[in-house]
Amino acid sequence: MRKKRGWRRAAALALSAVLLAGTALALYDTGVTPEYGTQLLTLSTCGVATVTTNSRFAVLAVKIN
């Protein structure tokens, strides 16, 4: 059982790091902050790939009740 809790904690920390990085780059502030366990939908564009850049635009949707 202890191993399972460790895995969940690691997953929660990884998600927190991704969300923190994503909110730092956000173009819009919707006031909604997802938490671990929230259902998310991510849409990503095919970016412009050149020698100097490989950019993408991502939209993160949060399911709210």
The first five atom37 places (N, CA, C, CB, O) and aatype in JSON, in Angstrom:
{
  "aatype": [12, 1, 11, 11, 1, 7, 17, 1, 1, 0, 0, 0, 10, 0, 10, 15, 0, 19, 10, 10, 0, 7, 16, 0, 10, 0, 10, 18, 3, 16, 7, 19, 16, 14, 6, 18, 7, 16, 5, 10, 10, 16, 10, 15, 16, 4, 7, 19, 0, 16, 19, 16, 16, 2, 15, 1, 13, 0, 19, 10, 0, 19, 11, 9, 2],
  "atom_mask": [
    [1, 1, 1, 1, 1],
    [1, 1, 1, 1, 1],
    [1, 1, 1, 1, 1],
    [1, 1, 1, 1, 1],
    [1, 1, 1, 1, 1],
    [1, 1, 1, 0, 1],
    [1, 1, 1, 1, 1],
    [1, 1, 1, 1, 1],
    [1, 1, 1, 1, 1],
    [1, 1, 1, 1, 1],
    [1, 1, 1, 1, 1],
    [1, 1, 1, 1, 1],
    [1, 1, 1, 1, 1],
    [1, 1, 1, 1, 1],
    [1, 1, 1, 1, 1],
    [1, 1, 1, 1, 1],
    [1, 1, 1, 1, 1],
    [1, 1, 1, 1, 1],
    [1, 1, 1, 1, 1],
    [1, 1, 1, 1, 1],
    [1, 1, 1, 1, 1],
    [1, 1, 1, 0, 1],
    [1, 1, 1, 1, 1],
    [1, 1, 1, 1, 1],
    [1, 1, 1, 1, 1],
    [1, 1, 1, 1, 1],
    [1, 1, 1, 1, 1],
    [1, 1, 1, 1, 1],
    [1, 1, 1, 1, 1],
    [1, 1, 1, 1, 1],
    [1, 1, 1, 0, 1],
    [1, 1, 1, 1, 1],
    [1, 1, 1, 1, 1],
    [1, 1, 1, 1, 1],
    [1, 1, 1, 1, 1],
    [1, 1, 1, 1, 1],
    [1, 1, 1, 0, 1],
    [1, 1, 1, 1, 1],
    [1, 1, 1, 1, 1],
    [1, 1, 1, 1, 1],
    [1, 1, 1, 1, 1],
    [1, 1, 1, 1, 1],
    [1, 1, 1, 1, 1],
    [1, 1, 1, 1, 1],
    [1, 1, 1, 1, 1],
    [1, 1, 1, 1, 1],
    [1, 1, 1, 0, 1],
    [1, 1, 1, 1, 1],
    [1, 1, 1, 1, 1],
    [1, 1, 1, 1, 1],
    [1, 1, 1, 1, 1],
    [1, 1, 1, 1, 1],
    [1, 1, 1, 1, 1],
    [1, 1, 1, 1, 1],
    [1, 1, 1, 1, 1],
    [1, 1, 1, 1, 1],
    [1, 1, 1, 1, 1],
    [1, 1, 1, 1, 1],
    [1, 1, 1, 1, 1],
    [1, 1, 1, 1, 1],
    [1, 1, 1, 1, 1],
    [1, 1, 1, 1, 1],
    [1, 1, 1, 1, 1],
    [1, 1, 1, 1, 1],
    [1, 1, 1, 1, 1]
  ],
  "atom_positions": [
    [[0.83, -1.19, 0.0], [0.0, 0.0, 0.0], [0.87, 1.26, 0.0], [-0.94, 0.0, 1.21], [0.52, 2.24, -0.65]],
    [[1.97, 1.23, 0.7], [2.84, 2.4, 0.79], [3.39, 2.79, -0.58], [3.98, 2.14, 1.76], [3.49, 3.97, -0.9]],
    [[3.75, 1.79, -1.38], [4.29, 2.05, -2.7], [3.27, 2.78, -3.58], [4.71, 0.73, -3.36], [3.63, 3.66, -4.37]],
    [[2.01, 2.4, -3.44], [0.95, 3.02, -4.23], [0.81, 4.5, -3.89], [-0.39, 2.29, -3.99], [0.65, 5.33, -4.79]],
    [[0.87, 4.85, -2.62], [0.78, 6.25, -2.21], [1.96, 7.04, -2.75], [0.73, 6.36, -0.68], [1.79, 8.19, -3.16]],
    [[3.12, 6.45, -2.77], [4.3, 7.13, -3.31], [4.14, 7.44, -4.79], [0.0, 0.0, 0.0], [4.54, 8.5, -5.25]],
    [[3.55, 6.51, -5.52], [3.32, 6.72, -6.95], [2.33, 7.86, -7.17], [2.8, 5.43, -7.62], [2.54, 8.7, -8.05]],
    [[1.26, 7.88, -6.38], [0.26, 8.94, -6.51], [0.85, 10.3, -6.17], [-0.95, 8.66, -5.6], [0.56, 11.29, -6.84]],
    [[1.68, 10.35, -5.16], [2.32, 11.62, -4.78], [3.24, 12.09, -5.9], [3.11, 11.46, -3.48], [3.26, 13.28, -6.22]],
    [[3.99, 11.18, -6.48], [4.88, 11.54, -7.6], [4.07, 12.05, -8.79], [5.74, 10.34, -8.02], [4.46, 13.02, -9.44]],
    [[2.94, 11.4, -9.07], [2.08, 11.84, -10.18], [1.51, 13.22, -9.9], [0.94, 10.83, -10.42], [1.45, 14.06, -10.79]],
    [[1.09, 13.46, -8.67], [0.53, 14.76, -8.3], [1.58, 15.85, -8.41], [-0.03, 14.72, -6.87], [1.29, 16.95, -8.88]],
    [[2.81, 15.56, -8.0], [3.89, 16.54, -8.09], [4.26, 16.83, -9.55], [5.13, 16.05, -7.33], [4.52, 17.97, -9.91]],
    [[4.27, 15.78, -10.38], [4.57, 15.97, -11.8], [3.5, 16.82, -12.46], [4.7, 14.61, -12.51], [3.81, 17.7, -13.26]],
    [[2.25, 16.55, -12.15], [1.15, 17.33, -12.72], [1.25, 18.78, -12.25], [-0.22, 16.73, -12.32], [1.04, 19.7, -13.05]],
    [[1.55, 18.99, -11.0], [1.7, 20.35, -10.48], [2.78, 21.11, -11.23], [2.01, 20.32, -8.99], [2.61, 22.3, -11.53]],
    [[3.89, 20.45, -11.52], [4.99, 21.1, -12.25], [4.56, 21.48, -13.66], [6.22, 20.19, -12.3], [4.88, 22.56, -14.14]],
    [[3.84, 20.59, -14.33], [3.36, 20.85, -15.69], [2.36, 22.01, -15.68], [2.71, 19.59, -16.3], [2.43, 22.9, -16.53]],
    [[1.44, 22.0, -14.73], [0.43, 23.06, -14.66], [1.06, 24.4, -14.31], [-0.65, 22.7, -13.65], [0.63, 25.43, -14.82]],
    [[2.04, 24.4, -13.44], [2.73, 25.64, -13.09], [3.43, 26.23, -14.31], [3.74, 25.4, -11.97], [3.37, 27.44, -14.56]],
    [[4.11, 25.37, -15.07], [4.78, 25.83, -16.29], [3.76, 26.32, -17.31], [5.64, 24.71, -16.9], [3.98, 27.34, -17.98]],
    [[2.64, 25.61, -17.44], [1.61, 26.0, -18.39], [0.95, 27.31, -18.03], [0.0, 0.0, 0.0], [0.69, 28.14, -18.91]],
    [[0.66, 27.53, -16.76], [0.02, 28.78, -16.37], [0.98, 29.96, -16.5], [-0.49, 28.69, -14.93], [0.55, 31.09, -16.72]],
    [[2.27, 29.71, -16.37], [3.24, 30.78, -16.55], [3.27, 31.26, -18.01], [4.65, 30.31, -16.12], [3.56, 32.43, -18.27]],
    [[2.97, 30.37, -18.94], [2.99, 30.7, -20.37], [1.61, 31.04, -20.92], [3.58, 29.56, -21.15], [1.48, 31.32, -22.11]],
    [[0.58, 31.01, -20.08], [-0.8, 31.2, -20.53], [-1.02, 32.58, -21.13], [-1.77, 30.97, -19.38], [-0.49, 33.58, -20.64]],
    [[-1.81, 32.62, -22.2], [-2.19, 33.89, -22.8], [-3.41, 34.49, -22.11], [-2.47, 33.71, -24.29], [-3.6, 35.7, -22.13]],
    [[-4.23, 33.64, -21.48], [-5.46, 34.08, -20.81], [-5.51, 33.53, -19.39], [-6.7, 33.63, -21.61], [-5.06, 32.42, -19.13]],
    [[-6.05, 34.32, -18.49], [-6.28, 33.86, -17.12], [-7.77, 33.69, -16.93], [-5.68, 34.86, -16.07], [-8.51, 34.67, -16.85]],
    [[-8.22, 32.46, -16.85], [-9.65, 32.18, -16.71], [-10.09, 32.11, -15.25], [-9.98, 30.87, -17.4], [-11.28, 32.09, -14.96]],
    [[-9.13, 32.09, -14.36], [-9.45, 31.98, -12.94], [-9.69, 30.55, -12.48], [0.0, 0.0, 0.0], [-9.99, 30.33, -11.3]],
    [[-9.55, 29.59, -13.37], [-9.74, 28.18, -13.03], [-8.37, 27.54, -12.88], [-10.59, 27.43, -14.11], [-7.54, 27.6, -13.79]],
    [[-8.13, 26.91, -11.73], [-6.87, 26.23, -11.49], [-7.14, 24.74, -11.3], [-6.13, 26.81, -10.25], [-7.76, 24.36, -10.31]],
    [[-6.69, 23.91, -12.24], [-6.93, 22.46, -12.09], [-6.1, 21.88, -10.96], [-6.61, 21.73, -13.41], [-5.02, 22.36, -10.65]],
    [[-6.63, 20.84, -10.35], [-5.95, 20.13, -9.29], [-5.81, 18.67, -9.68], [-6.71, 20.27, -7.94], [-6.45, 18.21, -10.63]],
    [[-5.0, 17.94, -8.96], [-4.81, 16.52, -9.22], [-6.15, 15.81, -9.12], [-3.78, 15.9, -8.24], [-6.86, 15.99, -8.13]],
    [[-6.5, 15.02, -10.11], [-7.76, 14.3, -10.13], [-8.8, 14.96, -11.03], [0.0, 0.0, 0.0], [-9.81, 14.33, -11.37]],
    [[-8.57, 16.21, -11.44], [-9.49, 16.91, -12.33], [-9.32, 16.37, -13.74], [-9.24, 18.44, -12.3], [-8.2, 16.11, -14.18]],
    [[-10.43, 16.21, -14.46], [-10.34, 15.75, -15.85], [-9.9, 16.91, -16.73], [-11.69, 15.16, -16.34], [-10.46, 18.0, -16.67]],
    [[-8.89, 16.64, -17.57], [-8.33, 17.65, -18.46], [-8.38, 17.16, -19.9], [-6.89, 17.99, -18.06], [-8.33, 15.96, -20.17]],
    [[-8.49, 18.11, -20.81], [-8.42, 17.83, -22.24], [-7.38, 18.77, -22.83], [-9.82, 17.99, -22.94], [-7.47, 19.98, -22.64]],
    [[-6.4, 18.22, -23.53], [-5.36, 19.04, -24.13], [-5.44, 18.94, -25.64], [-3.97, 18.61, -23.63], [-5.46, 17.84, -26.2]],
    [[-5.48, 20.08, -26.29], [-5.45, 20.15, -27.74], [-4.14, 20.83, -28.12], [-6.69, 20.94, -28.32], [-3.78, 21.86, -27.56]],
    [[-3.44, 20.26, -29.07], [-2.15, 20.81, -29.49], [-2.11, 20.93, -31.01], [-0.99, 19.94, -28.97], [-2.52, 20.01, -31.72]],
    [[-1.62, 22.06, -31.48], [-1.52, 22.27, -32.92], [-0.23, 21.67, -33.46], [-1.58, 23.76, -33.25], [0.7, 21.38, -32.7]],
    [[-0.19, 21.48, -34.74], [1.06, 21.16, -35.41], [1.77, 22.49, -35.6], [0.84, 20.4, -36.8], [1.29, 23.36, -36.31]],
    [[2.88, 22.63, -34.97], [3.58, 23.92, -34.98], [4.4, 24.14, -36.22], [0.0, 0.0, 0.0], [4.5, 23.29, -37.11]],
    [[4.98, 25.31, -36.26], [5.88, 25.68, -37.34], [7.24, 25.08, -37.02], [5.96, 27.24, -37.53], [7.85, 25.43, -36.01]],
    [[7.71, 24.2, -37.86], [9.01, 23.56, -37.63], [10.02, 24.14, -38.61], [8.92, 22.01, -37.78], [9.93, 23.92, -39.82]],
    [[10.98, 24.87, -38.07], [12.07, 25.41, -38.89], [13.38, 25.0, -38.23], [11.97, 26.97, -39.04], [13.38, 24.27, -37.24]],
    [[14.45, 25.47, -38.76], [15.76, 25.13, -38.2], [15.9, 25.69, -36.79], [16.88, 25.66, -39.1], [16.52, 25.05, -35.93]],
    [[15.34, 26.87, -36.55], [15.53, 27.53, -35.25], [14.37, 27.35, -34.27], [15.74, 28.99, -35.46], [14.54, 27.57, -33.07]],
    [[13.2, 26.95, -34.74], [12.06, 26.81, -33.84], [11.29, 25.52, -34.1], [11.13, 28.02, -33.97], [11.34, 24.95, -35.19]],
    [[10.59, 25.1, -33.11], [9.64, 23.99, -33.21], [8.5, 24.34, -32.27], [10.31, 22.57, -32.85], [8.41, 23.8, -31.17]],
    [[7.64, 25.24, -32.71], [6.62, 25.78, -31.82], [5.28, 25.06, -31.98], [6.44, 27.25, -32.07], [4.97, 24.52, -33.05]],
    [[4.51, 25.07, -30.92], [3.16, 24.53, -30.9], [2.28, 25.45, -30.07], [3.14, 23.07, -30.34], [2.77, 26.19, -29.22]],
    [[0.99, 25.39, -30.33], [0.02, 26.12, -29.53], [-0.84, 25.08, -28.86], [-0.83, 27.13, -30.4], [-1.38, 24.19, -29.53]],
    [[-0.99, 25.17, -27.55], [-1.77, 24.19, -26.81], [-2.92, 24.86, -26.08], [-0.88, 23.43, -25.81], [-2.79, 25.97, -25.57]],
    [[-4.05, 24.17, -26.04], [-5.22, 24.62, -25.29], [-5.51, 23.55, -24.25], [-6.48, 24.87, -26.23], [-5.63, 22.37, -24.58]],
    [[-5.63, 23.95, -23.01], [-5.91, 23.03, -21.93], [-7.31, 23.34, -21.4], [-4.85, 23.13, -20.79], [-7.58, 24.45, -20.94]],
    [[-8.2, 22.36, -21.48], [-9.57, 22.51, -21.0], [-9.74, 21.74, -19.7], [-10.58, 22.02, -22.06], [-9.24, 20.62, -19.56]],
    [[-10.45, 22.34, -18.75], [-10.7, 21.73, -17.46], [-12.19, 21.44, -17.34], [-10.22, 22.64, -16.3], [-13.01, 22.33, -17.56]],
    [[-12.53, 20.2, -17.0], [-13.93, 19.84, -16.82], [-14.41, 20.39, -15.48], [-14.14, 18.29, -16.89], [-13.86, 20.07, -14.43]],
    [[-15.45, 21.22, -15.54], [-16.01, 21.75, -14.31], [-17.45, 21.26, -14.17], [-15.96, 23.31, -14.29], [-18.13, 21.03, -15.17]],
    [[-17.88, 21.09, -12.97], [-19.23, 20.6, -12.7], [-20.15, 21.72, -12.29], [-19.22, 19.53, -11.61], [-21.33, 21.5, -12.03]]
  ]
}
